[in-house]
């Protein structure tokens, strides 16, 4: 599913003009990005949590040559699904079998 698909669903289900639905989706995603960039956690009840983690420097290996290389420290975004979300996905997969 893409952003355009989400905007189309909002338009179809709620009668909001398509351009406005696209703007709403863009605004929501932009707010999430800004919060994460500031180091804040984003919690969406019934969906999950987005957090930013700092990973330290570590050693890795080049899979082709086996040569040891240094992996630089970086920040990564993680997502942890809520139990409600996980259960709804499980229920949906059981129905489709």
N, CA, C and O atoms as a CHARMM CRD file, in Angstrom:
* protein
*
  388
    1    1 UNK  N      0.85000  -1.17700   0.00000 PROA 1      0.00000
    2    1 UNK  CA     0.00000   0.00000   0.00000 PROA 1      0.00000
    3    1 UNK  C      0.89200   1.23500   0.00000 PROA 1      0.00000
    4    1 UNK  O      1.88600   1.28900   0.72400 PROA 1      0.00000
    5    2 UNK  N      0.54000   2.20900  -0.80100 PROA 2      0.00000
    6    2 UNK  CA     1.28500   3.45100  -0.92700 PROA 2      0.00000
    7    2 UNK  C      0.49800   4.61500  -0.31900 PROA 2      0.00000
    8    2 UNK  O     -0.67400   4.47600   0.03100 PROA 2      0.00000
    9    3 UNK  N      1.16700   5.76400  -0.20300 PROA 3      0.00000
   10    3 UNK  CA     0.48600   6.94800   0.33400 PROA 3      0.00000
   11    3 UNK  C     -0.74200   7.29100  -0.50500 PROA 3      0.00000
   12    3 UNK  O     -1.78400   7.65800   0.03800 PROA 3      0.00000
   13    4 UNK  N     -0.62100   7.17100  -1.82000 PROA 4      0.00000
   14    4 UNK  CA    -1.74600   7.48700  -2.70600 PROA 4      0.00000
   15    4 UNK  C     -2.92300   6.55700  -2.44000 PROA 4      0.00000
   16    4 UNK  O     -4.07900   6.97600  -2.51200 PROA 4      0.00000
   17    5 UNK  N     -2.63300   5.29700  -2.13400 PROA 5      0.00000
   18    5 UNK  CA    -3.70300   4.33800  -1.82000 PROA 5      0.00000
   19    5 UNK  C     -4.42300   4.71400  -0.53000 PROA 5      0.00000
   20    5 UNK  O     -5.64600   4.60700  -0.44000 PROA 5      0.00000
   21    6 UNK  N     -3.66300   5.15200   0.46000 PROA 6      0.00000
   22    6 UNK  CA    -4.26100   5.56600   1.72700 PROA 6      0.00000
   23    6 UNK  C     -5.15600   6.78200   1.50300 PROA 6      0.00000
   24    6 UNK  O     -6.27400   6.84100   2.01400 PROA 6      0.00000
   25    7 UNK  N     -4.65900   7.74600   0.73700 PROA 7      0.00000
   26    7 UNK  CA    -5.44700   8.94800   0.44200 PROA 7      0.00000
   27    7 UNK  C     -6.72000   8.58000  -0.31100 PROA 7      0.00000
   28    7 UNK  O     -7.77900   9.14800  -0.04300 PROA 7      0.00000
   29    8 UNK  N     -6.63400   7.63900  -1.24700 PROA 8      0.00000
   30    8 UNK  CA    -7.81800   7.19900  -1.99700 PROA 8      0.00000
   31    8 UNK  C     -8.84900   6.55400  -1.08300 PROA 8      0.00000
   32    8 UNK  O    -10.04900   6.78300  -1.23600 PROA 8      0.00000
   33    9 UNK  N     -8.38400   5.74700  -0.13100 PROA 9      0.00000
   34    9 UNK  CA    -9.30500   5.11400   0.82200 PROA 9      0.00000
   35    9 UNK  C    -10.01300   6.16500   1.67600 PROA 9      0.00000
   36    9 UNK  O    -11.21600   6.06800   1.91700 PROA 9      0.00000
   37   10 UNK  N     -9.26900   7.16100   2.12700 PROA 10     0.00000
   38   10 UNK  CA    -9.87400   8.24100   2.92100 PROA 10     0.00000
   39   10 UNK  C    -10.91600   8.97200   2.08800 PROA 10     0.00000
   40   10 UNK  O    -12.00700   9.27600   2.57100 PROA 10     0.00000
   41   11 UNK  N    -10.57900   9.24700   0.84700 PROA 11     0.00000
   42   11 UNK  CA   -11.50900   9.91500  -0.07100 PROA 11     0.00000
   43   11 UNK  C    -12.77400   9.07800  -0.27700 PROA 11     0.00000
   44   11 UNK  O    -13.88700   9.59400  -0.17700 PROA 11     0.00000
   45   12 UNK  N    -12.59800   7.79600  -0.56300 PROA 12     0.00000
   46   12 UNK  CA   -13.73500   6.91800  -0.84300 PROA 12     0.00000
   47   12 UNK  C    -14.63100   6.69100   0.37100 PROA 12     0.00000
   48   12 UNK  O    -15.85600   6.72600   0.25500 PROA 12     0.00000
   49   13 UNK  N    -14.02700   6.46000   1.52800 PROA 13     0.00000
   50   13 UNK  CA   -14.80000   6.09700   2.71900 PROA 13     0.00000
   51   13 UNK  C    -15.41500   7.28500   3.44600 PROA 13     0.00000
   52   13 UNK  O    -16.44800   7.14800   4.10200 PROA 13     0.00000
   53   14 UNK  N    -14.78200   8.45000   3.33000 PROA 14     0.00000
   54   14 UNK  CA   -15.24100   9.58300   4.13300 PROA 14     0.00000
   55   14 UNK  C    -15.68300  10.78500   3.30900 PROA 14     0.00000
   56   14 UNK  O    -16.11200  11.79600   3.86500 PROA 14     0.00000
   57   15 UNK  N    -15.58300  10.68000   1.99500 PROA 15     0.00000
   58   15 UNK  CA   -16.06000  11.74500   1.13100 PROA 15     0.00000
   59   15 UNK  C    -15.24400  13.02800   1.16600 PROA 15     0.00000
   60   15 UNK  O    -15.69700  14.07400   0.70100 PROA 15     0.00000
   61   16 UNK  N    -14.05000  12.94500   1.71400 PROA 16     0.00000
   62   16 UNK  CA   -13.16600  14.10700   1.74000 PROA 16     0.00000
   63   16 UNK  C    -12.59400  14.28800   0.33200 PROA 16     0.00000
   64   16 UNK  O    -12.23800  13.30500  -0.31700 PROA 16     0.00000
   65   17 UNK  N    -12.50200  15.51800  -0.14100 PROA 17     0.00000
   66   17 UNK  CA   -11.90600  15.72500  -1.46900 PROA 17     0.00000
   67   17 UNK  C    -10.51600  15.09100  -1.56300 PROA 17     0.00000
   68   17 UNK  O     -9.74800  15.11000  -0.60100 PROA 17     0.00000
   69   18 UNK  N    -10.20900  14.53900  -2.72100 PROA 18     0.00000
   70   18 UNK  CA    -8.96600  13.78400  -2.90400 PROA 18     0.00000
   71   18 UNK  C     -7.72700  14.61300  -2.54600 PROA 18     0.00000
   72   18 UNK  O     -6.82600  14.11900  -1.86900 PROA 18     0.00000
   73   19 UNK  N     -7.68100  15.85100  -2.99100 PROA 19     0.00000
   74   19 UNK  CA    -6.51700  16.69800  -2.70600 PROA 19     0.00000
   75   19 UNK  C     -6.35600  16.90400  -1.20400 PROA 19     0.00000
   76   19 UNK  O     -5.23800  16.90200  -0.68800 PROA 19     0.00000
   77   20 UNK  N     -7.46900  17.08000  -0.50700 PROA 20     0.00000
   78   20 UNK  CA    -7.42300  17.26300   0.94600 PROA 20     0.00000
   79   20 UNK  C     -6.96500  15.97700   1.64300 PROA 20     0.00000
   80   20 UNK  O     -6.20600  16.02800   2.61100 PROA 20     0.00000
   81   21 UNK  N     -7.42400  14.83700   1.15200 PROA 21     0.00000
   82   21 UNK  CA    -7.01400  13.54800   1.72300 PROA 21     0.00000
   83   21 UNK  C     -5.50600  13.34300   1.56000 PROA 21     0.00000
   84   21 UNK  O     -4.83600  12.86700   2.47600 PROA 21     0.00000
   85   22 UNK  N     -4.98300  13.70300   0.39800 PROA 22     0.00000
   86   22 UNK  CA    -3.53900  13.60600   0.16800 PROA 22     0.00000
   87   22 UNK  C     -2.79500  14.50600   1.13900 PROA 22     0.00000
   88   22 UNK  O     -1.77900  14.10300   1.70600 PROA 22     0.00000
   89   23 UNK  N     -3.29100  15.72100   1.33700 PROA 23     0.00000
   90   23 UNK  CA    -2.65300  16.65900   2.26800 PROA 23     0.00000
   91   23 UNK  C     -2.66800  16.14100   3.69800 PROA 23     0.00000
   92   23 UNK  O     -1.68800  16.30800   4.42500 PROA 23     0.00000
   93   24 UNK  N     -3.76200  15.51600   4.11000 PROA 24     0.00000
   94   24 UNK  CA    -3.86000  14.96000   5.46500 PROA 24     0.00000
   95   24 UNK  C     -2.81900  13.86500   5.66100 PROA 24     0.00000
   96   24 UNK  O     -2.11700  13.85000   6.67100 PROA 24     0.00000
   97   25 UNK  N     -2.71800  12.95800   4.71000 PROA 25     0.00000
   98   25 UNK  CA    -1.73600  11.87300   4.80500 PROA 25     0.00000
   99   25 UNK  C     -0.32500  12.45500   4.87600 PROA 25     0.00000
  100   25 UNK  O      0.47800  12.03400   5.70800 PROA 25     0.00000
  101   26 UNK  N     -0.02000  13.42000   4.00900 PROA 26     0.00000
  102   26 UNK  CA     1.30300  14.05100   3.99700 PROA 26     0.00000
  103   26 UNK  C      1.59800  14.73200   5.32900 PROA 26     0.00000
  104   26 UNK  O      2.70500  14.61500   5.85300 PROA 26     0.00000
  105   27 UNK  N      0.61500  15.44400   5.88100 PROA 27     0.00000
  106   27 UNK  CA     0.81200  16.13400   7.15700 PROA 27     0.00000
  107   27 UNK  C      1.09800  15.15700   8.29100 PROA 27     0.00000
  108   27 UNK  O      1.99400  15.38500   9.10400 PROA 27     0.00000
  109   28 UNK  N      0.34100  14.07700   8.34200 PROA 28     0.00000
  110   28 UNK  CA     0.54800  13.07500   9.39900 PROA 28     0.00000
  111   28 UNK  C      1.93400  12.48100   9.31000 PROA 28     0.00000
  112   28 UNK  O      2.63600  12.39200  10.31800 PROA 28     0.00000
  113   29 UNK  N      2.34300  12.06900   8.11000 PROA 29     0.00000
  114   29 UNK  CA     3.65400  11.46000   7.94600 PROA 29     0.00000
  115   29 UNK  C      4.77900  12.45600   8.23600 PROA 29     0.00000
  116   29 UNK  O      5.80700  12.08300   8.80200 PROA 29     0.00000
  117   30 UNK  N      4.59100  13.70100   7.85600 PROA 30     0.00000
  118   30 UNK  CA     5.60100  14.72300   8.12500 PROA 30     0.00000
  119   30 UNK  C      5.75500  14.95600   9.62600 PROA 30     0.00000
  120   30 UNK  O      6.87400  15.11700  10.11200 PROA 30     0.00000
  121   31 UNK  N      4.64600  14.97500  10.36400 PROA 31     0.00000
  122   31 UNK  CA     4.71700  15.13900  11.82500 PROA 31     0.00000
  123   31 UNK  C      5.44700  13.96500  12.47400 PROA 31     0.00000
  124   31 UNK  O      6.23500  14.15500  13.40100 PROA 31     0.00000
  125   32 UNK  N      5.18600  12.75400  11.98800 PROA 32     0.00000
  126   32 UNK  CA     5.88500  11.57900  12.52200 PROA 32     0.00000
  127   32 UNK  C      7.38000  11.70400  12.25900 PROA 32     0.00000
  128   32 UNK  O      8.18600  11.46200  13.15700 PROA 32     0.00000
  129   33 UNK  N      7.76100  12.08100  11.03300 PROA 33     0.00000
  130   33 UNK  CA     9.17600  12.23700  10.68500 PROA 33     0.00000
  131   33 UNK  C      9.85300  13.28900  11.55500 PROA 33     0.00000
  132   33 UNK  O     10.95700  13.06800  12.05100 PROA 33     0.00000
  133   34 UNK  N      9.20100  14.42500  11.74200 PROA 34     0.00000
  134   34 UNK  CA     9.78100  15.49900  12.53900 PROA 34     0.00000
  135   34 UNK  C      9.97200  15.08100  13.99400 PROA 34     0.00000
  136   34 UNK  O     10.99800  15.38100  14.60300 PROA 34     0.00000
  137   35 UNK  N      8.98500  14.39300  14.54200 PROA 35     0.00000
  138   35 UNK  CA     9.09400  13.93000  15.93300 PROA 35     0.00000
  139   35 UNK  C     10.25500  12.95900  16.09400 PROA 35     0.00000
  140   35 UNK  O     11.01900  13.04900  17.05500 PROA 35     0.00000
  141   36 UNK  N     10.38600  12.03200  15.15400 PROA 36     0.00000
  142   36 UNK  CA    11.48000  11.06500  15.22700 PROA 36     0.00000
  143   36 UNK  C     12.83300  11.74700  15.03800 PROA 36     0.00000
  144   36 UNK  O     13.80700  11.37200  15.69000 PROA 36     0.00000
  145   37 UNK  N     12.90500  12.73800  14.16100 PROA 37     0.00000
  146   37 UNK  CA    14.15200  13.46400  13.93000 PROA 37     0.00000
  147   37 UNK  C     14.60200  14.20100  15.19000 PROA 37     0.00000
  148   37 UNK  O     15.80000  14.38100  15.41400 PROA 37     0.00000
  149   38 UNK  N     13.64100  14.62800  16.01400 PROA 38     0.00000
  150   38 UNK  CA    13.95800  15.30900  17.27200 PROA 38     0.00000
  151   38 UNK  C     14.28300  14.32300  18.38700 PROA 38     0.00000
  152   38 UNK  O     14.63200  14.72700  19.49600 PROA 38     0.00000
  153   39 UNK  N     14.16700  13.02900  18.09300 PROA 39     0.00000
  154   39 UNK  CA    14.47700  12.01300  19.09100 PROA 39     0.00000
  155   39 UNK  C     13.29100  11.58900  19.92800 PROA 39     0.00000
  156   39 UNK  O     13.44500  10.81200  20.87000 PROA 39     0.00000
  157   40 UNK  N     12.10300  12.08900  19.59800 PROA 40     0.00000
  158   40 UNK  CA    10.90300  11.71700  20.34000 PROA 40     0.00000
  159   40 UNK  C     10.40300  10.34600  19.89100 PROA 40     0.00000
  160   40 UNK  O     10.70200   9.88900  18.78800 PROA 40     0.00000
  161   41 UNK  N      9.64600   9.71000  20.76100 PROA 41     0.00000
  162   41 UNK  CA     8.99500   8.44100  20.44000 PROA 41     0.00000
  163   41 UNK  C      7.59800   8.75400  19.92900 PROA 41     0.00000
  164   41 UNK  O      6.93600   9.65600  20.44200 PROA 41     0.00000
  165   42 UNK  N      7.14500   8.01500  18.92300 PROA 42     0.00000
  166   42 UNK  CA     5.79700   8.20000  18.38700 PROA 42     0.00000
  167   42 UNK  C      4.99100   6.96000  18.73600 PROA 42     0.00000
  168   42 UNK  O      5.29500   5.85500  18.28600 PROA 42     0.00000
  169   43 UNK  N      3.94600   7.16200  19.55400 PROA 43     0.00000
  170   43 UNK  CA     3.08500   6.05800  19.97900 PROA 43     0.00000
  171   43 UNK  C      1.70200   6.26000  19.38200 PROA 43     0.00000
  172   43 UNK  O      1.06800   7.29400  19.59000 PROA 43     0.00000
  173   44 UNK  N      1.24400   5.26000  18.63700 PROA 44     0.00000
  174   44 UNK  CA    -0.09500   5.30700  18.05200 PROA 44     0.00000
  175   44 UNK  C     -0.88100   4.15200  18.65700 PROA 44     0.00000
  176   44 UNK  O     -0.62200   2.98600  18.35800 PROA 44     0.00000
  177   45 UNK  N     -1.83900   4.48800  19.50800 PROA 45     0.00000
  178   45 UNK  CA    -2.61000   3.48000  20.23800 PROA 45     0.00000
  179   45 UNK  C     -3.26300   2.50500  19.27200 PROA 45     0.00000
  180   45 UNK  O     -3.86900   2.90800  18.28000 PROA 45     0.00000
  181   46 UNK  N     -3.13400   1.22400  19.57200 PROA 46     0.00000
  182   46 UNK  CA    -3.74000   0.18800  18.74700 PROA 46     0.00000
  183   46 UNK  C     -2.96500  -0.11300  17.47800 PROA 46     0.00000
  184   46 UNK  O     -3.37600  -0.96900  16.69400 PROA 46     0.00000
  185   47 UNK  N     -1.85300   0.57300  17.26100 PROA 47     0.00000
  186   47 UNK  CA    -1.04100   0.36100  16.06000 PROA 47     0.00000
  187   47 UNK  C      0.38800  -0.01500  16.43000 PROA 47     0.00000
  188   47 UNK  O      0.84400  -1.10800  16.09500 PROA 47     0.00000
  189   48 UNK  N      1.10500   0.88000  17.12200 PROA 48     0.00000
  190   48 UNK  CA     2.46800   0.54900  17.52400 PROA 48     0.00000
  191   48 UNK  C      3.28000   1.76900  17.88600 PROA 48     0.00000
  192   48 UNK  O      2.76600   2.88600  17.94000 PROA 48     0.00000
  193   49 UNK  N      4.57600   1.53700  18.13700 PROA 49     0.00000
  194   49 UNK  CA     5.49600   2.58600  18.55200 PROA 49     0.00000
  195   49 UNK  C      6.65600   2.68800  17.57300 PROA 49     0.00000
  196   49 UNK  O      7.23900   1.68000  17.17300 PROA 49     0.00000
  197   50 UNK  N      6.98000   3.91700  17.19400 PROA 50     0.00000
  198   50 UNK  CA     8.16800   4.20100  16.40500 PROA 50     0.00000
  199   50 UNK  C      9.17800   4.83600  17.34700 PROA 50     0.00000
  200   50 UNK  O      8.83600   5.76300  18.08000 PROA 50     0.00000
  201   51 UNK  N     10.41700   4.35300  17.34000 PROA 51     0.00000
  202   51 UNK  CA    11.46000   4.93800  18.16500 PROA 51     0.00000
  203   51 UNK  C     12.73700   5.05800  17.34600 PROA 51     0.00000
  204   51 UNK  O     12.90200   4.38800  16.32600 PROA 51     0.00000
  205   52 UNK  N     13.63800   5.92200  17.80800 PROA 52     0.00000
  206   52 UNK  CA    14.94500   6.06900  17.18600 PROA 52     0.00000
  207   52 UNK  C     15.97100   5.49400  18.15600 PROA 52     0.00000
  208   52 UNK  O     16.01700   5.87300  19.32600 PROA 52     0.00000
  209   53 UNK  N     16.79100   4.57700  17.65600 PROA 53     0.00000
  210   53 UNK  CA    17.83800   3.96000  18.46700 PROA 53     0.00000
  211   53 UNK  C     19.19100   4.36800  17.92100 PROA 53     0.00000
  212   53 UNK  O     19.36400   4.52300  16.71200 PROA 53     0.00000
  213   54 UNK  N     20.13400   4.53900  18.80500 PROA 54     0.00000
  214   54 UNK  CA    21.51500   4.80100  18.40100 PROA 54     0.00000
  215   54 UNK  C     22.27200   3.48600  18.42500 PROA 54     0.00000
  216   54 UNK  O     22.25700   2.75900  19.41800 PROA 54     0.00000
  217   55 UNK  N     22.93100   3.19400  17.32000 PROA 55     0.00000
  218   55 UNK  CA    23.75700   1.98700  17.25300 PROA 55     0.00000
  219   55 UNK  C     25.21400   2.40400  17.33800 PROA 55     0.00000
  220   55 UNK  O     25.63700   3.35800  16.68600 PROA 55     0.00000
  221   56 UNK  N     25.96200   1.69500  18.13000 PROA 56     0.00000
  222   56 UNK  CA    27.36700   2.03800  18.33000 PROA 56     0.00000
  223   56 UNK  C     28.21600   1.51500  17.16800 PROA 56     0.00000
  224   56 UNK  O     27.74600   0.73400  16.34000 PROA 56     0.00000
  225   57 UNK  N     29.43900   1.94800  17.12500 PROA 57     0.00000
  226   57 UNK  CA    30.37700   1.45300  16.11800 PROA 57     0.00000
  227   57 UNK  C     30.64500  -0.02200  16.38400 PROA 57     0.00000
  228   57 UNK  O     30.72000  -0.45800  17.53300 PROA 57     0.00000
  229   58 UNK  N     30.78800  -0.77300  15.31700 PROA 58     0.00000
  230   58 UNK  CA    31.05900  -2.20100  15.48800 PROA 58     0.00000
  231   58 UNK  C     31.84800  -2.70600  14.30100 PROA 58     0.00000
  232   58 UNK  O     32.02200  -2.01100  13.30100 PROA 58     0.00000
  233   59 UNK  N     32.32200  -3.93300  14.43500 PROA 59     0.00000
  234   59 UNK  CA    33.08600  -4.55300  13.35900 PROA 59     0.00000
  235   59 UNK  C     32.18000  -5.48300  12.57100 PROA 59     0.00000
  236   59 UNK  O     31.33000  -6.17200  13.13700 PROA 59     0.00000
  237   60 UNK  N     32.37100  -5.49300  11.27000 PROA 60     0.00000
  238   60 UNK  CA    31.62000  -6.38500  10.40100 PROA 60     0.00000
  239   60 UNK  C     32.57100  -7.04600   9.42400 PROA 60     0.00000
  240   60 UNK  O     33.78100  -6.82200   9.47000 PROA 60     0.00000
  241   61 UNK  N     32.01900  -7.86000   8.54300 PROA 61     0.00000
  242   61 UNK  CA    32.84000  -8.54200   7.53900 PROA 61     0.00000
  243   61 UNK  C     32.24500  -8.33700   6.15700 PROA 61     0.00000
  244   61 UNK  O     31.02800  -8.35100   5.97500 PROA 61     0.00000
  245   62 UNK  N     33.12900  -8.14800   5.19300 PROA 62     0.00000
  246   62 UNK  CA    32.72200  -8.11500   3.79900 PROA 62     0.00000
  247   62 UNK  C     32.40200  -9.56200   3.41200 PROA 62     0.00000
  248   62 UNK  O     33.28600 -10.41500   3.48600 PROA 62     0.00000
  249   63 UNK  N     31.15900  -9.86500   3.00000 PROA 63     0.00000
  250   63 UNK  CA    30.79400 -11.25500   2.70800 PROA 63     0.00000
  251   63 UNK  C     31.56600 -11.86400   1.53200 PROA 63     0.00000
  252   63 UNK  O     31.75800 -13.07900   1.48600 PROA 63     0.00000
  253   64 UNK  N     32.00700 -11.03800   0.58900 PROA 64     0.00000
  254   64 UNK  CA    32.75000 -11.56600  -0.56100 PROA 64     0.00000
  255   64 UNK  C     34.18500 -11.92900  -0.21000 PROA 64     0.00000
  256   64 UNK  O     34.67800 -12.99700  -0.57200 PROA 64     0.00000
  257   65 UNK  N     34.84600 -11.02000   0.50100 PROA 65     0.00000
  258   65 UNK  CA    36.28400 -11.20700   0.74700 PROA 65     0.00000
  259   65 UNK  C     36.58400 -11.72700   2.14500 PROA 65     0.00000
  260   65 UNK  O     37.66600 -12.26200   2.38800 PROA 65     0.00000
  261   66 UNK  N     35.63600 -11.57400   3.06600 PROA 66     0.00000
  262   66 UNK  CA    35.88300 -11.96600   4.44900 PROA 66     0.00000
  263   66 UNK  C     36.68000 -10.92800   5.21100 PROA 66     0.00000
  264   66 UNK  O     36.99600 -11.11900   6.38500 PROA 66     0.00000
  265   67 UNK  N     37.00900  -9.81800   4.54300 PROA 67     0.00000
  266   67 UNK  CA    37.79000  -8.75500   5.16000 PROA 67     0.00000
  267   67 UNK  C     36.98000  -8.07200   6.26400 PROA 67     0.00000
  268   67 UNK  O     35.79300  -7.79200   6.09300 PROA 67     0.00000
  269   68 UNK  N     37.62800  -7.81000   7.38600 PROA 68     0.00000
  270   68 UNK  CA    36.96800  -7.13400   8.50200 PROA 68     0.00000
  271   68 UNK  C     36.90000  -5.63800   8.20800 PROA 68     0.00000
  272   68 UNK  O     37.88800  -5.03400   7.78900 PROA 68     0.00000
  273   69 UNK  N     35.72800  -5.04700   8.43200 PROA 69     0.00000
  274   69 UNK  CA    35.54200  -3.61700   8.19100 PROA 69     0.00000
  275   69 UNK  C     34.84900  -2.98900   9.39600 PROA 69     0.00000
  276   69 UNK  O     34.16100  -3.67600  10.15100 PROA 69     0.00000
  277   70 UNK  N     35.03100  -1.70400   9.57100 PROA 70     0.00000
  278   70 UNK  CA    34.36200  -0.98600  10.65300 PROA 70     0.00000
  279   70 UNK  C     33.02800  -0.43700  10.17300 PROA 70     0.00000
  280   70 UNK  O     32.94800   0.15900   9.09900 PROA 70     0.00000
  281   71 UNK  N     31.98800  -0.63400  10.96000 PROA 71     0.00000
  282   71 UNK  CA    30.66500  -0.09100  10.66100 PROA 71     0.00000
  283   71 UNK  C     30.47200   1.12400  11.55200 PROA 71     0.00000
  284   71 UNK  O     30.56600   1.02900  12.77600 PROA 71     0.00000
  285   72 UNK  N     30.20200   2.26600  10.93300 PROA 72     0.00000
  286   72 UNK  CA    30.12100   3.52300  11.67600 PROA 72     0.00000
  287   72 UNK  C     28.88000   3.57400  12.56600 PROA 72     0.00000
  288   72 UNK  O     27.87800   2.91900  12.28000 PROA 72     0.00000
  289   73 UNK  N     28.95000   4.35500  13.64700 PROA 73     0.00000
  290   73 UNK  CA    27.75500   4.52100  14.49200 PROA 73     0.00000
  291   73 UNK  C     26.67000   5.25300  13.70800 PROA 73     0.00000
  292   73 UNK  O     26.96400   6.09200  12.85700 PROA 73     0.00000
  293   74 UNK  N     25.42400   4.92900  14.00200 PROA 74     0.00000
  294   74 UNK  CA    24.31900   5.56400  13.29300 PROA 74     0.00000
  295   74 UNK  C     23.05100   5.47400  14.12400 PROA 74     0.00000
  296   74 UNK  O     22.99200   4.77200  15.13300 PROA 74     0.00000
  297   75 UNK  N     22.03400   6.20600  13.67100 PROA 75     0.00000
  298   75 UNK  CA    20.71500   6.15600  14.31000 PROA 75     0.00000
  299   75 UNK  C     19.77100   5.43100  13.36000 PROA 75     0.00000
  300   75 UNK  O     19.80500   5.64500  12.14800 PROA 75     0.00000
  301   76 UNK  N     18.93100   4.57500  13.92200 PROA 76     0.00000
  302   76 UNK  CA    17.97300   3.81800  13.11300 PROA 76     0.00000
  303   76 UNK  C     16.57500   3.95500  13.70200 PROA 76     0.00000
  304   76 UNK  O     16.40900   4.10200  14.91200 PROA 76     0.00000
  305   77 UNK  N     15.57600   3.90400  12.83000 PROA 77     0.00000
  306   77 UNK  CA    14.18000   3.95500  13.27000 PROA 77     0.00000
  307   77 UNK  C     13.70100   2.51800  13.44300 PROA 77     0.00000
  308   77 UNK  O     13.90900   1.67300  12.57200 PROA 77     0.00000
  309   78 UNK  N     13.05900   2.25300  14.57600 PROA 78     0.00000
  310   78 UNK  CA    12.49000   0.92700  14.81300 PROA 78     0.00000
  311   78 UNK  C     10.98200   1.06300  15.00500 PROA 78     0.00000
  312   78 UNK  O     10.48300   2.10900  15.41800 PROA 78     0.00000
  313   79 UNK  N     10.27300  -0.01400  14.69600 PROA 79     0.00000
  314   79 UNK  CA     8.82500  -0.05200  14.88900 PROA 79     0.00000
  315   79 UNK  C      8.48200  -1.30400  15.66200 PROA 79     0.00000
  316   79 UNK  O      8.95400  -2.39500  15.34300 PROA 79     0.00000
  317   80 UNK  N      7.65500  -1.13800  16.68400 PROA 80     0.00000
  318   80 UNK  CA     7.17100  -2.28700  17.44900 PROA 80     0.00000
  319   80 UNK  C      5.65000  -2.25600  17.40200 PROA 80     0.00000
  320   80 UNK  O      5.02000  -1.32800  17.90900 PROA 80     0.00000
  321   81 UNK  N      5.07500  -3.27000  16.79400 PROA 81     0.00000
  322   81 UNK  CA     3.62400  -3.34300  16.64700 PROA 81     0.00000
  323   81 UNK  C      2.96200  -3.59700  17.99700 PROA 81     0.00000
  324   81 UNK  O      3.49800  -4.31600  18.84000 PROA 81     0.00000
  325   82 UNK  N      1.78600  -2.99400  18.18900 PROA 82     0.00000
  326   82 UNK  CA     1.04600  -3.20800  19.43100 PROA 82     0.00000
  327   82 UNK  C      0.40300  -4.59100  19.40800 PROA 82     0.00000
  328   82 UNK  O      0.19100  -5.15500  18.33400 PROA 82     0.00000
  329   83 UNK  N      0.09300  -5.14000  20.57000 PROA 83     0.00000
  330   83 UNK  CA    -0.56800  -6.44400  20.61800 PROA 83     0.00000
  331   83 UNK  C     -1.90100  -6.45200  19.85400 PROA 83     0.00000
  332   83 UNK  O     -2.25000  -7.45500  19.23000 PROA 83     0.00000
  333   84 UNK  N     -2.63800  -5.34800  19.90200 PROA 84     0.00000
  334   84 UNK  CA    -3.92000  -5.25900  19.18400 PROA 84     0.00000
  335   84 UNK  C     -3.68600  -5.37200  17.68700 PROA 84     0.00000
  336   84 UNK  O     -4.41000  -6.09100  16.99900 PROA 84     0.00000
  337   85 UNK  N     -2.68100  -4.66800  17.17600 PROA 85     0.00000
  338   85 UNK  CA    -2.34200  -4.69900  15.75500 PROA 85     0.00000
  339   85 UNK  C     -1.89400  -6.10600  15.34200 PROA 85     0.00000
  340   85 UNK  O     -2.33800  -6.63400  14.32300 PROA 85     0.00000
  341   86 UNK  N     -1.00900  -6.70100  16.14600 PROA 86     0.00000
  342   86 UNK  CA    -0.52600  -8.05300  15.84100 PROA 86     0.00000
  343   86 UNK  C     -1.68700  -9.03900  15.76200 PROA 86     0.00000
  344   86 UNK  O     -1.74500  -9.86400  14.85000 PROA 86     0.00000
  345   87 UNK  N     -2.60500  -8.95200  16.71400 PROA 87     0.00000
  346   87 UNK  CA    -3.73400  -9.86800  16.73300 PROA 87     0.00000
  347   87 UNK  C     -4.63200  -9.68200  15.52100 PROA 87     0.00000
  348   87 UNK  O     -5.11800 -10.66400  14.96100 PROA 87     0.00000
  349   88 UNK  N     -4.86200  -8.44400  15.10600 PROA 88     0.00000
  350   88 UNK  CA    -5.71800  -8.19700  13.94100 PROA 88     0.00000
  351   88 UNK  C     -5.08900  -8.76800  12.67100 PROA 88     0.00000
  352   88 UNK  O     -5.79800  -9.26400  11.79600 PROA 88     0.00000
  353   89 UNK  N     -3.76000  -8.70200  12.56800 PROA 89     0.00000
  354   89 UNK  CA    -3.07900  -9.29200  11.41300 PROA 89     0.00000
  355   89 UNK  C     -3.19300 -10.80600  11.45900 PROA 89     0.00000
  356   89 UNK  O     -3.44500 -11.44000  10.43500 PROA 89     0.00000
  357   90 UNK  N     -3.01200 -11.39000  12.63600 PROA 90     0.00000
  358   90 UNK  CA    -3.14600 -12.84600  12.77300 PROA 90     0.00000
  359   90 UNK  C     -4.55300 -13.31200  12.43800 PROA 90     0.00000
  360   90 UNK  O     -4.73600 -14.31200  11.74300 PROA 90     0.00000
  361   91 UNK  N     -5.54600 -12.58300  12.93500 PROA 91     0.00000
  362   91 UNK  CA    -6.94100 -12.94300  12.65300 PROA 91     0.00000
  363   91 UNK  C     -7.22700 -12.87100  11.16300 PROA 91     0.00000
  364   91 UNK  O     -7.93100 -13.72900  10.63100 PROA 91     0.00000
  365   92 UNK  N     -6.69800 -11.86800  10.48300 PROA 92     0.00000
  366   92 UNK  CA    -6.91600 -11.69400   9.05300 PROA 92     0.00000
  367   92 UNK  C     -6.26600 -12.81900   8.25700 PROA 92     0.00000
  368   92 UNK  O     -6.82500 -13.26400   7.25400 PROA 92     0.00000
  369   93 UNK  N     -5.09700 -13.28700   8.68400 PROA 93     0.00000
  370   93 UNK  CA    -4.42300 -14.36300   7.94900 PROA 93     0.00000
  371   93 UNK  C     -5.13300 -15.69100   8.17100 PROA 93     0.00000
  372   93 UNK  O     -5.12200 -16.54600   7.28600 PROA 93     0.00000
  373   94 UNK  N     -5.75000 -15.88200   9.33200 PROA 94     0.00000
  374   94 UNK  CA    -6.47600 -17.12400   9.59700 PROA 94     0.00000
  375   94 UNK  C     -7.73800 -17.20300   8.76100 PROA 94     0.00000
  376   94 UNK  O     -8.12400 -18.28200   8.31200 PROA 94     0.00000
  377   95 UNK  N     -8.38300 -16.06200   8.55000 PROA 95     0.00000
  378   95 UNK  CA    -9.61200 -16.00900   7.76500 PROA 95     0.00000
  379   95 UNK  C     -9.32100 -16.29600   6.28700 PROA 95     0.00000
  380   95 UNK  O    -10.13100 -16.92000   5.60200 PROA 95     0.00000
  381   96 UNK  N     -8.16500 -15.83800   5.80300 PROA 96     0.00000
  382   96 UNK  CA    -7.84900 -15.99300   4.39200 PROA 96     0.00000
  383   96 UNK  C     -7.37000 -17.40000   4.04300 PROA 96     0.00000
  384   96 UNK  O     -7.21200 -17.70600   2.86100 PROA 96     0.00000
  385   97 UNK  N     -7.13700 -18.24900   5.00900 PROA 97     0.00000
  386   97 UNK  CA    -6.68200 -19.61900   4.71600 PROA 97     0.00000
  387   97 UNK  C     -7.79100 -20.49300   4.28200 PROA 97     0.00000
  388   97 UNK  O     -7.57300 -21.67200   3.99900 PROA 97     0.00000
